[in-house]
């Protein structure tokens, strides 16, 4: 049996790393929106939509954590290397072997943008589906 993670395991590990970063990004934008004066209706709409999006991401993160736990995969941030250079570093144990996940910050930012777009599209599709049913 290979010591490297399978495609599914790699996906789950990456989700475990990226989803909290996505939540942090959205939270930062939400705080910025609340501190600016965009007009009450716009702010209320943004806060409402953003809260629903964060709830969905948290639900997905809960499922990822559950799957990793079932697969006995442990993932953690390598704090000894983060903050040094232009990359984020995580370590994980899969089938008893320790591995490293390194991602350039610019790569992570780009991926976060894509993920944010996917969650926004899911929310839009759900809203359209709900509107069609009523």
N, C-alpha and C positions, 0 to 999 in steps of 0.2 A: 504494500500500500504506500502511496506517495505521501511525503511529509508536507507537501505544498497544499494549500487550501484548494478546494474545488471551485468551480465558477460561482456556484451558489454561495459558498462560504465566503469567497472574496467579495461578492456583492453585499452580503450581510455586514461584513467587517467595514466596508466602505460606507455603508448606510449608517452604521454606528458612529463613525467619525463625522460624517457630513451633516446628519440631521441636527445634532446639537449646535453646530456652527450656523446652520440655516436659521434655527430658532433665535440664536443670539443676534444674527443680522437683522431679522425681522423685528425683534425687540428693540434694537438700537434705532431702527427707522421709526418704530412706533413712538418711542420716547421723543424723537426729534419732531415728529408730527404733532404730538401733544404740546410741545413747547412753542411751536410756531402758531401764528394766527392765520389759518387758512379758511376761516369761517366755520361756524359751528356745524352746519349740515355736512360739510365735506369731512371734517374731523370725526364726527360721529360715525359716518359711513366707513371711513378708513379704519377706525378703531374696531368697529363691529366685524368687518370683513377680516381684518388682521387677526382678531381673537379667534375666529372660526378656523382660520388657516393654521394658527399655532396649535389649536386643539387637534386638528387632523394630523399635523406633523408629530405631535406628542403621541398620538395613538399609533402611528406608524413606528415610532421609536420604541414604544412599549413592545410591539410585536417583534421588532428586530432583536431587542434584548432577550425576549423569551426564546426566540429561535437560537440565538447564540448560546444561551444557557443550556438548552436542550442538546446542542452539538458540543457542549463542553469547551467552548472557545471563549477565552478571556482576552479583552482588549483594554489597553490603557495608554494614556498620553505619556510620552517619554519626555518628562519635564526637564531632564538633564540636557536635552538637545534643543527643545523648543525655545524660541527667542534668539537662537543663534543662527545666523544665515537667513536665507530666503525660503525656508521650508518648514512644514509642520511634521512632527515625527510621532508616530504611534508604534507600539509594540503589541504583539498578540501571540497567544499560545494556541496552536491547533494540533491536535493529535500528539500532544506532549512535546512538540518542537516550537521553539520561539522564533518569531519572524518580525520583520520591521516593515512598516508602511510609511513611506516618505512621500510628501506631496508638496510641490512648489506652491507658495502662497498665491501667485497669480493663477495657477491652474485651479486651486481651490476656489478662488473668487469667481472664475469663469464657470466652474461647475455649480456653484451656489446660484448664480444667475439663471442657469438652465433649469435647475431644480425649482427655483422660485416660480419661473414661468410655467413649469409643469403643474405645480400646486394651484397656481392661479387659473390655469386651464381646467383643472378638475373641478374647481369651485364654480367656474363659469358654466361648465357642462351640467353640474348638479343644479344650478339655479335655473338654467334653461329647461331641464327635465322637470323640475318642480313647477315651473310656470306653465308648461304644456299640460300637466296633470290637473291644473286648477281651472 
